[in-house]
């Protein structure tokens, strides 16, 4: 039982360090491009992705929790 707890703590510390080093992942909606192609009649047109704001990346799970006191948004 104690071995499982130690493995869990090691996993959480590793995930925390990973979030600090690499806090973003690519947006799944636009596939990291930052723009979204039109569909249907105007398929040649494109615009800024609404999900990521046009930057092509999103926060990973847990980043908002660990950065609450940093003053970052």
C-alpha positions in Angstrom: 0.0 0.0 0.0 2.8 2.4 0.9 4.5 1.6 -2.4 1.5 2.8 -4.4 1.4 6.1 -2.4 5.1 6.7 -3.2 4.6 6.0 -6.9 1.6 8.4 -6.9 3.6 11.1 -5.3 6.4 10.6 -7.8 3.9 10.8 -10.6 2.4 14.0 -9.3 5.8 15.7 -8.8 6.7 14.7 -12.4 3.5 16.0 -13.8 3.9 19.3 -11.9 7.4 19.8 -13.3 6.2 18.9 -16.8 3.5 21.6 -16.5 6.0 24.1 -15.4 8.3 23.3 -18.3 5.6 22.9 -21.0 2.3 24.6 -20.0 0.7 24.6 -23.4 -0.6 22.1 -25.9 -1.8 22.7 -29.4 -5.4 23.6 -30.0 -7.5 20.6 -31.1 -10.0 22.7 -32.9 -7.6 24.3 -35.4 -4.8 21.7 -35.0 -2.3 24.3 -33.7 -2.5 26.5 -36.8 -4.4 29.4 -35.2 -6.8 29.7 -38.0 -10.0 27.9 -38.9 -11.0 27.3 -42.5 -14.4 28.0 -43.7 -16.8 25.3 -44.5 -19.6 24.9 -47.1 -19.9 27.7 -49.6 -16.8 29.6 -48.7 -14.3 26.8 -48.1 -11.4 28.9 -49.3 -11.9 31.5 -46.6 -10.3 31.3 -43.2 -10.4 33.3 -39.9 -9.0 33.3 -36.4 -9.8 30.2 -34.4 -12.4 31.0 -31.7 -11.3 28.3 -29.3 -7.6 29.5 -28.9 -7.9 33.1 -30.0 -5.7 32.6 -33.0 -2.5 31.7 -31.2 -2.8 27.9 -31.9 -2.2 26.8 -28.3 -4.2 26.0 -25.2 -3.4 25.5 -21.5 -2.8 21.9 -20.5 -4.9 20.3 -17.8 -3.8 21.6 -14.4 -2.0 24.8 -15.5 -4.6 27.1 -14.2 -4.6 25.3 -10.8 -0.8 25.7 -10.3 -0.6 29.2 -11.7 -3.4 30.7 -9.6 -1.0 32.7 -7.3 1.5 33.7 -10.0 -0.4 36.7 -11.3 -0.5 35.2 -14.8 -3.7 34.8 -16.7 
